[in-house]
């Protein structure tokens, strides 16, 4: 599934931030939007033993239709990945 029907073409930019999150910590509905809070595990190596804390790293707000589209997209993507249809590109390093 690509972008929604009748959507303008996607213009990719190298300046768009790339965020890593360990997990989705919570969601709330503030009609007409869904607010998602993502958390990343952070390690404090200044203590012995090092301590791990969870830090909010991203807050994403989506319209309900955009959230529904994301759910559909991820379900199809993950179903394909489980079937082995998602392949690593030739020469790409293992993650």
N, CA, C and O atoms as a GROMACS GRO file, in nm:
protein
  380
    1UNK      N    1   0.085  -0.117   0.000
    1UNK     CA    2   0.000   0.000   0.000
    1UNK      C    3   0.089   0.123   0.000
    1UNK      O    4   0.177   0.137   0.085
    2UNK      N    5   0.066   0.210  -0.093
    2UNK     CA    6   0.143   0.334  -0.101
    2UNK      C    7   0.068   0.445  -0.031
    2UNK      O    8  -0.011   0.421   0.060
    3UNK      N    9   0.094   0.568  -0.072
    3UNK     CA   10   0.025   0.680  -0.010
    3UNK      C   11  -0.122   0.681  -0.053
    3UNK      O   12  -0.158   0.616  -0.151
    4UNK      N   13  -0.207   0.754   0.020
    4UNK     CA   14  -0.350   0.753  -0.006
    4UNK      C   15  -0.385   0.795  -0.150
    4UNK      O   16  -0.309   0.865  -0.215
    5UNK      N   17  -0.500   0.750  -0.197
    5UNK     CA   18  -0.548   0.783  -0.330
    5UNK      C   19  -0.560   0.934  -0.344
    5UNK      O   20  -0.600   1.003  -0.250
    6UNK      N   21  -0.524   0.985  -0.461
    6UNK     CA   22  -0.530   1.128  -0.494
    6UNK      C   23  -0.432   1.213  -0.414
    6UNK      O   24  -0.445   1.335  -0.413
    7UNK      N   25  -0.337   1.152  -0.348
    7UNK     CA   26  -0.236   1.230  -0.274
    7UNK      C   27  -0.131   1.278  -0.373
    7UNK      O   28  -0.102   1.209  -0.471
    8UNK      N   29  -0.074   1.396  -0.348
    8UNK     CA   30   0.034   1.443  -0.436
    8UNK      C   31   0.156   1.354  -0.423
    8UNK      O   32   0.168   1.279  -0.326
    9UNK      N   33   0.249   1.359  -0.519
    9UNK     CA   34   0.370   1.277  -0.511
    9UNK      C   35   0.450   1.308  -0.384
    9UNK      O   36   0.444   1.420  -0.332
   10UNK      N   37   0.524   1.209  -0.337
   10UNK     CA   38   0.607   1.227  -0.218
   10UNK      C   39   0.739   1.290  -0.260
   10UNK      O   40   0.804   1.244  -0.353
   11UNK      N   41   0.779   1.395  -0.190
   11UNK     CA   42   0.907   1.461  -0.214
   11UNK      C   43   0.998   1.429  -0.096
   11UNK      O   44   0.979   1.482   0.014
   12UNK      N   45   1.097   1.343  -0.118
   12UNK     CA   46   1.188   1.301  -0.011
   12UNK      C   47   1.295   1.408   0.010
   12UNK      O   48   1.340   1.472  -0.085
   13UNK      N   49   1.334   1.427   0.135
   13UNK     CA   50   1.437   1.524   0.168
   13UNK      C   51   1.532   1.464   0.270
   13UNK      O   52   1.489   1.395   0.363
   14UNK      N   53   1.659   1.491   0.254
   14UNK     CA   54   1.759   1.439   0.347
   14UNK      C   55   1.750   1.509   0.483
   14UNK      O   56   1.806   1.459   0.581
   15UNK      N   57   1.682   1.622   0.491
   15UNK     CA   58   1.672   1.696   0.616
   15UNK      C   59   1.565   1.643   0.711
   15UNK      O   60   1.557   1.686   0.826
   16UNK      N   61   1.482   1.551   0.664
   16UNK     CA   62   1.377   1.496   0.751
   16UNK      C   63   1.443   1.414   0.862
   16UNK      O   64   1.529   1.331   0.835
   17UNK      N   65   1.403   1.438   0.988
   17UNK     CA   66   1.466   1.363   1.097
   17UNK      C   67   1.428   1.216   1.095
   17UNK      O   68   1.317   1.180   1.055
   18UNK      N   69   1.520   1.133   1.138
   18UNK     CA   70   1.495   0.990   1.151
   18UNK      C   71   1.501   0.957   1.300
   18UNK      O   72   1.604   0.980   1.364
   19UNK      N   73   1.394   0.904   1.354
   19UNK     CA   74   1.380   0.883   1.497
   19UNK      C   75   1.378   0.734   1.526
   19UNK      O   76   1.309   0.658   1.457
   20UNK      N   77   1.452   0.691   1.627
   20UNK     CA   78   1.444   0.553   1.674
   20UNK      C   79   1.367   0.553   1.805
   20UNK      O   80   1.390   0.636   1.892
   21UNK      N   81   1.275   0.459   1.818
   21UNK     CA   82   1.200   0.442   1.942
   21UNK      C   83   1.206   0.296   1.983
   21UNK      O   84   1.196   0.207   1.899
   22UNK      N   85   1.221   0.272   2.113
   22UNK     CA   86   1.220   0.135   2.164
   22UNK      C   87   1.080   0.078   2.164
   22UNK      O   88   1.060  -0.041   2.138
   23UNK      N   89   0.982   0.164   2.193
   23UNK     CA   90   0.843   0.117   2.191
   23UNK      C   91   0.746   0.233   2.198
   23UNK      O   92   0.784   0.346   2.229
   24UNK      N   93   0.620   0.204   2.169
   24UNK     CA   94   0.511   0.299   2.181
   24UNK      C   95   0.464   0.295   2.326
   24UNK      O   96   0.417   0.191   2.372
   25UNK      N   97   0.475   0.406   2.396
   25UNK     CA   98   0.443   0.410   2.539
   25UNK      C   99   0.295   0.437   2.565
   25UNK      O  100   0.240   0.393   2.666
   26UNK      N  101   0.231   0.508   2.475
   26UNK     CA  102   0.091   0.539   2.501
   26UNK      C  103   0.027   0.612   2.384
   26UNK      O  104   0.094   0.661   2.293
   27UNK      N  105  -0.104   0.618   2.391
   27UNK     CA  106  -0.182   0.686   2.289
   27UNK      C  107  -0.304   0.749   2.355
   27UNK      O  108  -0.357   0.699   2.454
   28UNK      N  109  -0.347   0.860   2.298
   28UNK     CA  110  -0.470   0.923   2.346
   28UNK      C  111  -0.544   0.981   2.227
   28UNK      O  112  -0.485   1.017   2.125
   29UNK      N  113  -0.673   0.990   2.243
   29UNK     CA  114  -0.758   1.044   2.138
   29UNK      C  115  -0.805   1.182   2.180
   29UNK      O  116  -0.869   1.199   2.284
   30UNK      N  117  -0.773   1.280   2.099
   30UNK     CA  118  -0.820   1.416   2.119
   30UNK      C  119  -0.880   1.455   1.985
   30UNK      O  120  -0.817   1.520   1.901
   31UNK      N  121  -1.007   1.414   1.968
   31UNK     CA  122  -1.073   1.423   1.837
   31UNK      C  123  -1.046   1.558   1.773
   31UNK      O  124  -1.057   1.661   1.839
   32UNK      N  125  -1.010   1.559   1.648
   32UNK     CA  126  -1.005   1.448   1.553
   32UNK      C  127  -0.866   1.387   1.538
   32UNK      O  128  -0.834   1.334   1.431
   33UNK      N  129  -0.783   1.393   1.640
   33UNK     CA  130  -0.646   1.344   1.628
   33UNK      C  131  -0.613   1.236   1.730
   33UNK      O  132  -0.672   1.229   1.837
   34UNK      N  133  -0.515   1.153   1.692
   34UNK     CA  134  -0.460   1.052   1.782
   34UNK      C  135  -0.318   1.096   1.816
   34UNK      O  136  -0.239   1.125   1.727
   35UNK      N  137  -0.288   1.100   1.945
   35UNK     CA  138  -0.155   1.140   1.993
   35UNK      C  139  -0.080   1.015   2.038
   35UNK      O  140  -0.128   0.941   2.124
   36UNK      N  141   0.037   0.991   1.979
   36UNK     CA  142   0.119   0.875   2.013
   36UNK      C  143   0.247   0.922   2.080
   36UNK      O  144   0.310   1.018   2.035
   37UNK      N  145   0.287   0.855   2.186
   37UNK     CA  146   0.410   0.888   2.258
   37UNK      C  147   0.505   0.770   2.249
   37UNK      O  148   0.472   0.660   2.292
   38UNK      N  149   0.624   0.796   2.193
   38UNK     CA  150   0.725   0.692   2.176
   38UNK      C  151   0.838   0.714   2.276
   38UNK      O  152   0.871   0.827   2.310
   39UNK      N  153   0.896   0.603   2.321
   39UNK     CA  154   1.000   0.605   2.423
   39UNK      C  155   1.123   0.532   2.371
   39UNK      O  156   1.112   0.436   2.294
   40UNK      N  157   1.239   0.580   2.413
   40UNK     CA  158   1.365   0.515   2.381
   40UNK      C  159   1.437   0.482   2.510
   40UNK      O  160   1.439   0.562   2.604
   41UNK      N  161   1.497   0.363   2.515
   41UNK     CA  162   1.577   0.326   2.632
   41UNK      C  163   1.709   0.401   2.627
   41UNK      O  164   1.775   0.403   2.523
   42UNK      N  165   1.748   0.462   2.737
   42UNK     CA  166   1.876   0.532   2.746
   42UNK      C  167   1.955   0.473   2.860
   42UNK      O  168   1.901   0.442   2.966
   43UNK      N  169   2.085   0.458   2.837
   43UNK     CA  170   2.173   0.400   2.938
   43UNK      C  171   2.263   0.509   2.993
   43UNK      O  172   2.326   0.584   2.918
   44UNK      N  173   2.268   0.519   3.126
   44UNK     CA  174   2.356   0.614   3.194
   44UNK      C  175   2.481   0.537   3.237
   44UNK      O  176   2.478   0.461   3.334
   45UNK      N  177   2.590   0.559   3.164
   45UNK     CA  178   2.714   0.488   3.193
   45UNK      C  179   2.797   0.557   3.300
   45UNK      O  180   2.907   0.512   3.332
   46UNK      N  181   2.746   0.666   3.356
   46UNK     CA  182   2.821   0.735   3.461
   46UNK      C  183   2.798   0.671   3.597
   46UNK      O  184   2.862   0.708   3.695
   47UNK      N  185   2.705   0.574   3.604
   47UNK     CA  186   2.679   0.503   3.729
   47UNK      C  187   2.726   0.358   3.716
   47UNK      O  188   2.733   0.305   3.605
   48UNK      N  189   2.756   0.296   3.828
   48UNK     CA  190   2.795   0.155   3.828
   48UNK      C  191   2.702   0.079   3.920
   48UNK      O  192   2.696   0.112   4.038
   49UNK      N  193   2.631  -0.019   3.874
   49UNK     CA  194   2.623  -0.057   3.734
   49UNK      C  195   2.545   0.049   3.654
   49UNK      O  196   2.470   0.126   3.712
   50UNK      N  197   2.563   0.052   3.521
   50UNK     CA  198   2.488   0.148   3.440
   50UNK      C  199   2.337   0.130   3.459
   50UNK      O  200   2.288   0.018   3.473
   51UNK      N  201   2.266   0.240   3.460
   51UNK     CA  202   2.120   0.235   3.477
   51UNK      C  203   2.051   0.266   3.345
   51UNK      O  204   2.100   0.343   3.263
   52UNK      N  205   1.937   0.203   3.327
   52UNK     CA  206   1.858   0.225   3.206
   52UNK      C  207   1.734   0.303   3.244
   52UNK      O  208   1.667   0.272   3.343
   53UNK      N  209   1.704   0.404   3.165
   53UNK     CA  210   1.580   0.479   3.186
   53UNK      C  211   1.507   0.490   3.052
   53UNK      O  212   1.567   0.475   2.946
   54UNK      N  213   1.380   0.515   3.060
   54UNK     CA  214   1.297   0.533   2.941
   54UNK      C  215   1.272   0.682   2.922
   54UNK      O  216   1.223   0.749   3.013
   55UNK      N  217   1.307   0.734   2.805
   55UNK     CA  218   1.296   0.877   2.777
   55UNK      C  219   1.205   0.897   2.657
   55UNK      O  220   1.221   0.831   2.554
   56UNK      N  221   1.109   0.989   2.670
   56UNK     CA  222   1.023   1.020   2.556
   56UNK      C  223   1.112   1.078   2.447
   56UNK      O  224   1.186   1.174   2.468
   57UNK      N  225   1.103   1.017   2.327
   57UNK     CA  226   1.187   1.061   2.217
   57UNK      C  227   1.107   1.120   2.102
   57UNK      O  228   1.162   1.188   2.015
   58UNK      N  229   0.977   1.095   2.101
   58UNK     CA  230   0.895   1.145   1.991
   58UNK      C  231   0.749   1.146   2.031
   58UNK      O  232   0.700   1.055   2.097
   59UNK      N  233   0.682   1.252   1.990
   59UNK     CA  234   0.536   1.259   2.004
   59UNK      C  235   0.482   1.280   1.864
   59UNK      O  236   0.517   1.376   1.795
   60UNK      N  237   0.397   1.189   1.822
   60UNK     CA  238   0.342   1.193   1.686
   60UNK      C  239   0.192   1.213   1.695
   60UNK      O  240   0.124   1.141   1.768
   61UNK      N  241   0.142   1.310   1.622
   61UNK     CA  242  -0.002   1.338   1.618
   61UNK      C  243  -0.050   1.309   1.477
   61UNK      O  244   0.001   1.363   1.379
   62UNK      N  245  -0.151   1.222   1.468
   62UNK     CA  246  -0.208   1.183   1.339
   62UNK      C  247  -0.358   1.207   1.338
   62UNK      O  248  -0.424   1.194   1.441
   63UNK      N  249  -0.410   1.244   1.222
   63UNK     CA  250  -0.556   1.246   1.210
   63UNK      C  251  -0.604   1.102   1.217
   63UNK      O  252  -0.526   1.010   1.192
   64UNK      N  253  -0.729   1.081   1.250
   64UNK     CA  254  -0.782   0.945   1.259
   64UNK      C  255  -0.769   0.873   1.124
   64UNK      O  256  -0.728   0.757   1.121
   65UNK      N  257  -0.803   0.938   1.010
   65UNK     CA  258  -0.784   0.867   0.883
   65UNK      C  259  -0.637   0.831   0.856
   65UNK      O  260  -0.608   0.723   0.804
   66UNK      N  261  -0.544   0.919   0.893
   66UNK     CA  262  -0.402   0.888   0.873
   66UNK      C  263  -0.359   0.772   0.962
   66UNK      O  264  -0.281   0.687   0.920
   67UNK      N  265  -0.409   0.768   1.085
   67UNK     CA  266  -0.376   0.658   1.176
   67UNK      C  267  -0.432   0.526   1.123
   67UNK      O  268  -0.365   0.423   1.130
   68UNK      N  269  -0.554   0.529   1.070
   68UNK     CA  270  -0.614   0.408   1.014
   68UNK      C  271  -0.534   0.360   0.893
   68UNK      O  272  -0.514   0.240   0.876
   69UNK      N  273  -0.489   0.452   0.810
   69UNK     CA  274  -0.406   0.416   0.694
   69UNK      C  275  -0.274   0.355   0.741
   69UNK      O  276  -0.227   0.258   0.682
   70UNK      N  277  -0.215   0.411   0.847
   70UNK     CA  278  -0.090   0.358   0.899
   70UNK      C  279  -0.109   0.215   0.950
   70UNK      O  280  -0.024   0.129   0.927
   71UNK      N  281  -0.219   0.190   1.020
   71UNK     CA  282  -0.247   0.055   1.071
   71UNK      C  283  -0.259  -0.044   0.955
   71UNK      O  284  -0.200  -0.152   0.959
   72UNK      N  285  -0.334  -0.008   0.852
   72UNK     CA  286  -0.350  -0.096   0.735
   72UNK      C  287  -0.215  -0.122   0.668
   72UNK      O  288  -0.183  -0.235   0.632
   73UNK      N  289  -0.138  -0.015   0.650
   73UNK     CA  290  -0.007  -0.026   0.586
   73UNK      C  291   0.084  -0.119   0.665
   73UNK      O  292   0.147  -0.208   0.608
   74UNK      N  293   0.091  -0.099   0.798
   74UNK     CA  294   0.180  -0.182   0.882
   74UNK      C  295   0.134  -0.327   0.886
   74UNK      O  296   0.217  -0.417   0.887
   75UNK      N  297   0.003  -0.351   0.888
   75UNK     CA  298  -0.046  -0.489   0.887
   75UNK      C  299  -0.003  -0.561   0.761
   75UNK      O  300   0.042  -0.675   0.767
   76UNK      N  301  -0.015  -0.496   0.647
   76UNK     CA  302   0.026  -0.558   0.521
   76UNK      C  303   0.178  -0.575   0.516
   76UNK      O  304   0.228  -0.679   0.475
   77UNK      N  305   0.250  -0.474   0.559
   77UNK     CA  306   0.396  -0.478   0.560
   77UNK      C  307   0.446  -0.593   0.647
   77UNK      O  308   0.532  -0.670   0.604
   78UNK      N  309   0.391  -0.605   0.768
   78UNK     CA  310   0.436  -0.711   0.859
   78UNK      C  311   0.392  -0.849   0.811
   78UNK      O  312   0.466  -0.946   0.831
   79UNK      N  313   0.276  -0.860   0.750
   79UNK     CA  314   0.232  -0.988   0.694
   79UNK      C  315   0.329  -1.032   0.584
   79UNK      O  316   0.365  -1.149   0.577
   80UNK      N  317   0.370  -0.940   0.499
   80UNK     CA  318   0.466  -0.972   0.394
   80UNK      C  319   0.601  -1.009   0.453
   80UNK      O  320   0.668  -1.100   0.404
   81UNK      N  321   0.642  -0.939   0.557
   81UNK     CA  322   0.770  -0.968   0.621
   81UNK      C  323   0.769  -1.108   0.681
   81UNK      O  324   0.869  -1.179   0.674
   82UNK      N  325   0.658  -1.148   0.741
   82UNK     CA  326   0.647  -1.280   0.801
   82UNK      C  327   0.648  -1.389   0.696
   82UNK      O  328   0.690  -1.502   0.723
   83UNK      N  329   0.602  -1.358   0.576
   83UNK     CA  330   0.601  -1.456   0.468
   83UNK      C  331   0.736  -1.462   0.397
   83UNK      O  332   0.754  -1.540   0.303
   84UNK      N  333   0.830  -1.381   0.443
   84UNK     CA  334   0.962  -1.381   0.383
   84UNK      C  335   0.970  -1.302   0.254
   84UNK      O  336   1.068  -1.312   0.182
   85UNK      N  337   0.868  -1.222   0.226
   85UNK     CA  338   0.868  -1.142   0.104
   85UNK      C  339   0.955  -1.018   0.117
   85UNK      O  340   0.992  -0.958   0.016
   86UNK      N  341   0.988  -0.980   0.238
   86UNK     CA  342   1.076  -0.864   0.261
   86UNK      C  343   1.218  -0.915   0.258
   86UNK      O  344   1.256  -0.996   0.344
   87UNK      N  345   1.294  -0.872   0.165
   87UNK     CA  346   1.432  -0.919   0.149
   87UNK      C  347   1.528  -0.803   0.169
   87UNK      O  348   1.497  -0.688   0.137
   88UNK      N  349   1.645  -0.834   0.223
   88UNK     CA  350   1.746  -0.730   0.238
   88UNK      C  351   1.809  -0.707   0.101
   88UNK      O  352   1.835  -0.802   0.028
   89UNK      N  353   1.834  -0.578   0.067
   89UNK     CA  354   1.895  -0.548  -0.062
   89UNK      C  355   2.033  -0.612  -0.073
   89UNK      O  356   2.103  -0.628   0.027
   90UNK      N  357   2.073  -0.648  -0.196
   90UNK     CA  358   2.205  -0.705  -0.219
   90UNK      C  359   2.313  -0.614  -0.163
   90UNK      O  360   2.312  -0.493  -0.188
   91UNK      N  361   2.405  -0.672  -0.088
   91UNK     CA  362   2.517  -0.596  -0.035
   91UNK      C  363   2.484  -0.514   0.089
   91UNK      O  364   2.573  -0.450   0.146
   92UNK      N  365   2.358  -0.514   0.133
   92UNK     CA  366   2.319  -0.436   0.252
   92UNK      C  367   2.372  -0.509   0.376
   92UNK      O  368   2.365  -0.631   0.384
   93UNK      N  369   2.424  -0.433   0.474
   93UNK     CA  370   2.474  -0.497   0.596
   93UNK      C  371   2.360  -0.554   0.679
   93UNK      O  372   2.248  -0.504   0.673
   94UNK      N  373   2.388  -0.654   0.756
   94UNK     CA  374   2.289  -0.711   0.848
   94UNK      C  375   2.266  -0.613   0.962
   94UNK      O  376   2.360  -0.549   1.008
   95UNK      N  377   2.144  -0.600   1.006
   95UNK     CA  378   2.110  -0.508   1.115
   95UNK      C  379   2.104  -0.582   1.244
   95UNK      O  380   2.077  -0.522   1.348
   0.00000   0.00000   0.00000
